[in-house]
Amino acid sequence: MRGIGRLAIGLVALFPACDGDVPPGVGQTGEVRVVITDDPATKVATTEPTVFFAHHKSFDGNYFHGRLTGRLQLFISRFGREWQPLGASTPVDLGLQVEGADRELHGLTSVPAGSYAYVRLVAVDAAADLELGALIDGARLDETRLDLGIAGELVAEVRLGTPIEIGAGSVTTLGLDLNAEGWMSAENVAGGSIPATDVETSISLTPRFASPVENRGRPGPELERGA
């Protein structure tokens, strides 16, 4: 009996774990693409006889259009310490407060499968150019330029209310909504820049489309709509 016991221990040492003992997601990956938008709600306001601005319902005092330009890069993290890039720093030219204007920010990137609770947005030489007639906190503006961040760089880090699950062998499209209506204030207009703290309280990142790995390379419905 003792010999059998030693044999059993030896077998365990040679074969320390079967598939069922491997923690979920370890050594497994999913693929992620990112689309970016600044999509308002459906409410529309008339600020002048020929000017119509769609805007977010929660910010009734702000009506504007414009463009965001610069380079953006998105990262995700499990615990807010080690950051997984979802693509390289990418040039962006995006309409602000334009419904359905999704654009691809990052193409398919392999990431370790698992649950991600943090997001980091890095903007370099980025700015929001508002069109003539924008109404911010009750003040009508001429053409206005607001830089994102300080000295040409903005780093915004957010803990997500609901972690994003990246399944092993899946393809997931994540939607980054800038929610620029949350950045706009008379104070920021006067200073000519948008602080990272305002971006952190405004942006959202949500899964929009997921599929088995067999659908690799096919854009999700949101990406096709914004093309």
N, C-alpha and C positions, 0 to 999 in steps of 0.2 A: 504493500500500500504506500509506503514511503517513496518507493521508486516511482510509482505512478504520480504521486504529488510533485516530485521533482521534475518529471517529464511535463506535466501540465504547466508548471511555472516557466519552464524553458520555452514552451510553445507561445506563451503569452509574451515573453521577452522578444521572441522572433517576430511575432505578429502583434504589435502593441495595440492596434485599433482597427476596427472594421469601419465601413462607410458610416454606420450609424453613430460612431463615436466622434466624427469630425464636426466641429461647431459649424452651424449654418453659415454659408457664405465664404468660408475660408477657402482660398484658392479658386474661387469662382468669380466670374465677372458678368456685368451687364453692360449694355451700350446706351449712351445718353446723347441726345442732341438738345440744343437750347434755341428757342425762338424768343425774340424780344419785341415788345410792343409798349405803347403808351395809350392804352385803350380806355376811353372814357365810358361812362354810363350813357344811356340813350337819351337823357334829358338834353334839350337844346334851348339856348337862350338867344334873343336878338338884342345886340348891344347898340346897333345903328341900323338904319334902314336896309343897308346892303351887307351887313356883317352878321354871320351866324356862327356861334361857337358851341360845339358840343362840349359838355363838361361832366365831371363826376358829381353825383347827387350830394355828396357830403361836403362839398366846398362851393356853396351857392354864390360866394362873392367873387370867384375867379372864373374869368372867361378868356381863353386865349388859344392861339395856335402858334406853331413855330417848328423848329427843327433842333434835334440833338445831334451834334457831331463830335467826333473824337475817337479814341480807342478804348474798348471795353473788354474785360476778361472776367469770367465767373468761376468761382471755386465752391466746392461743397466740403463739409467736414462732419465726421461723426460726433466729435466732442468739442469742436472749436479750437483744436490744437494743431493737428496735422491737416493740411489743406490739399484736396484733390482738384487739380485744374480740369475744367471741362472743355478746354480749348486754348489756343494761343490768343494773345492780345489782338483784337480784331477791329479794323476801322468800321465805324457806324455812321450812317446818315439816316436818321429816323424822324418821321413826322410826329409832332407832339399833339396829343388829344385827337387822334385820328382813329376812328372805330374800325377794327378789323385789319389794321396795318401791321400784321405780324411779319417779321423778317428773321431769317436765320442768323443767329449770332455765332454759334459753334456747331459744326457738323458732328457726326458720330464719333464718340470717344469711349473707349473701354474703361470702366471703373470697377473697383471691387464691389461685389454685391453686398448689400446691407442697408442699414437705416442711417440716414443723414439728417442731422438736426440743425446744422448751421450753414449759412451761405455768406460768401464774401464777394463783393463787387468792387473791382478796381477800374477806375477811369483815369485815363492819361490824356492831357490836353483836350479835355471835353468841355463843351459849352452848350447852353440852351439859348437859341436865338428866337426871341418872341416877335411876332409880326405886329405891325402897326395896328393899334386899336385894342390891344389886350387890356383887360380890366382886372387889376390885381388889388384886392382889398379896397375896392371902390374907386381907385385911381386909374384913369385912362393913360396908357403909355404910348410913347413913340416906339420905334423899333428898339428893342432892348436885348442886350447880351449879358448872360449870367454864366460865369465860369463854375464848373463843378470842382469843389475842393479848394485847396490852397497850393500855390506854387505849381500848378499844372497837374496835380494828382489828387485823387479822392479814393479813400479806402473805406467802404461801408461794410460792416459785419452785422449779421442779423441771426438771432436764434429763431428758428421756425416754430410756429405754434403747433403744427402737425409735421413730424418728421417725414421725409421723402423715402420711400422704400424702393430700392433698386434690386429687382429680382435677378437671380442667376439665369443667364441665357436670354434675357429680355432686351427689348429696344424701347426706350422711354423718351418721350418728348417733354421737356420742361419749359413752361412758359414764364418768362421774366417780364413782369409788368412794372414799368418805371413809376406809374402813378404820379406824374409830374405835378398834378394839381395840388398834391400835398407839400411840394417844395416851395410853391410860390407864395411869397408874402411881401408886404411893403418893405420890411426890414431887409430881406434878401435882395430885393431890387435896388434898394439904396446902397447896399454894400457891394453889389455887382457879382456876388458869388453865392453858391449853394453849399452850406456846410454838410459834412458827412452825417451828422446827427439827424438832419432833416430827411436825408435820403434813407437812412436806416429805419425811420418810422413810417416810410411810405411804400417802399418797394415790396413786391410779393413774388414768390417763386412757387409754382404749383405744377404738379404732373398734369399733362393734357392728353397724352396718348401713350399707351403701352401695348406691346405686341410680343409674340414669341420671336426668338432669334431668326426664324425662317423668313420673317418680313424685313430683314435687314436691308437698308438702302431705300425702302419706300418711305416717302414723307408722310407724316401724320396729317389728318384733315386740317388742323389749324395752319400748318405750314403751307399746304396747297392753297388755302384760302388767302393767305397773305402774299402769295407770290405775285 
